[in-house]
Amino acid sequence: MSRSTTGVINSILQIVNRSEYALGKYVDLLYAAGYTPWEHPIPDMAVRNTVNALTPESNVLDVGCGTGVTSHWIAMRGHHVTGIDVSGLAVKRARRLASEVAAAGDCQFFRSGILSWRPPSVDQKFDLIVDVGCFVGITTYEKPIYAFRVSQLLASNGRYLVFIFGPQKVRGAYVGIDPDAAEALFSGFGFVCAERSEGDRGELRATWITFTRDV
């Protein structure tokens, strides 16, 4: 690898790390203040249907796992779940919850964003990757990096389920992405849309998209 290529990669990684660190601190403040509107005690119907169709003891990655509510719900149905989140406070609470429920041995949690996270096993792949709000919240320039990371982590016959809402202004910044634009982005990384469904949280005009590999 040339010095110029290495320099570009290192620059990108530095930007990613700074972005994830800043986001983690911001989300920590929201958890500390008790403002967590994305936390729901029961996963949306799309998550429940997808998980119920999995082969027993599947490997699942919960991106932006928060306090682990969705992760534990999946683990208690016989699957091995890894949760990652940029918020150290959320991950701490997820680990505490894991120690209090029977699914503790089926869950592990890491403080990290998906852009920089590496699984404990280099060759580890996931049968299902679930994202209930991470992808829509990252910046436009980070979204292609995110899609590439998902392509690296998803098993060849796996499914990627993502919660998407259209662009809207939240606290002075635009977040979200049009579902058609999301499909176009992921198609560049070898994904095809297997299914679309409306989200339970209708106030966001949200859409669940299930992607599979283009094989």
N, C-alpha and C positions, 0 to 999 in steps of 0.2 A: 504494500500500500504506500503511495507517494506521500511526501510530507504535506503537500497541499490538501490532499484528500483527508488525511488524518486531522489536519487543522480545522477543516470544515465540520467533520464529525464531532470533534471536541467542542467546537463553538455551539453546535446544535444541542449537544448534551448539557452544556452549561446553561443555555437558555431554558431547556426543559427542567433542569434541576431547580433553577431559580423560580420558575413559574410554579412548579409543584410545591415548593417550600412556602411561597407566598400564599398560594391557595389553601394549603394545609393550615396555616396560621389563621387565615380568615375563617375557614370552616370551624376551627377550634373555638373561635369567639362565638359563632352562631350556636354551637352545642352548649357552650358555657352559659349563654343567655337563654337557653331553652327554646330557641327559634329553629325548629327542625320540621318544616311542613312536608318534607319529602319522606319522613318516617311514618310507615303505616304498619299496624300489627299483623295484617294478613297480606301476602303478595297479591298483585293483580291477577285477574283470571288468566291472562296470557302466560304468566309465569307458572301458575298452578297447572295449566293444561300441558305445557311443555315438559315440566318436571315429571308429571304423572306418566308421560309417555317414554321416559328414559329407561334404559336397561338398568337393572339393579346394580348398585355400587359404581355408578358412573362418576367420573371426575368433573367437578363443576367449579368454575371461576366466577365469583361475584365481584364485579368491578364497581368500585364506589360503594362498598358494603355497608358503610355507616356503622351503626351499633350491632350489626349482625343479625337483624331480625329475619331478613330473607334467607341469609346463609343458614341459620339454625332451622328454619322451616324446611329447607331443602335437605339438610343433613338428617333430620328426624324421619325422612322418608327413605333412608337407606343409601345415601350418596356421600361421597367424600368431597368436602367443600373447602375451597380456599377463598378467603375474602381479603381484598386489598382496599385501602382508603388513604387519602392524603392527610386525614385528620388523626393525629395521635390520640386525642381524647376519645374519638369515636372507636378507634381500634382497642383502646384500653377497656372501654365498656363492653365491646364485643367479646373480648377474652374473658371478662368477668362473667358475662352471661353464659359463655361456653362452659365455665367451671360449675355452673349451677344447674345445667340441664343434662339429660341423658345423652345428648348428641355430642358431648364435649370431645370425644375421641375422633369425631368425624369432621371437625372444623379446625382450621388454623387461619390466623389473621396476621397480616403484615401491614405496617405503615409505609405506604408507597403509592405513587400514581402508576398507572399502567404504562406510561411512556418510558419510565426508567426501571420498572420492576423486572426482576429475573427470578423465575421459579427456583426452589431449592435444588431440583433435579434439572440439569441442562436440557434433557430430552423430554421433559414432562409436557404433555399435551392435554387439552381439556375437551371432553365430549360435549359440554355446554358452557358457553360464556354468557352471562347475564349482566346487563347494564341498565340500571333503573334511573340513571340521571347523570352519569359522568360525561358521556360523549357530548350531550347537548350543552354542557356547561364550559367545555374547554374552548380555547380560541380557534379561529378559523385556520390559522397556520399550523396549529397542532393536530387538527383532525386527520390529515393524511398520515402523520406519524402514528396516531392512534390506530388507524385502519391497518397499517402495516404490522403493528404489534399484535393486533387481533389475529391477523393472518398467520403470524408466527406461532401463536399459542393454541390455535384451534386444531383439533384432530381432523384428519382427512375426511371423516364422515360425521364431523361434529356440527352443532348448530350454534348460531350466535343470535341472541335475542336482545334487542335494544329498544328502549323507550325514547321516543322522539316527539318533540313539539316544535311547531313553526317558530321562526325568528320573532322575538319580542323583547322589549326593553325592560330590564329588571335592575333597579337601583342605578340607573344611568348608563348601563352597558347592555348591548344586545347579546342575547344567548339564544340557543336553539338552531335548528336547521330544517329546511323544507324536506319532507320525506323523499321526494323525487331526487333532490340533490344528494341526500344520503345514499340512496340506491346507486346513483351514478358514481359517487366516490368509492363505495365498496366494490363495485363491479370492476374497478381498475386493479383491485387486489385479489381477483379471482372468486368473488362472491356473487351469488344470485339470490334474489328475493324469493323465498319459499311461501311466505304468507304475510299479509298485513291485517291488523285488527285494531279497532278503536280502543283507546285506553280507558280504564275505569275512572280516571281523573279528568272528567270531561271539561272542566274549567280551563284546562290547558290545551284543549283541542288536540289531544295527544294521539299518537299512533305507535303501536308495537309493530316492529318489523323483524321477521325471522329470516336470517340468512343461512344459506348452505354453500358448500364449495361448488364451484363450477367445474364438475368432473364429467 
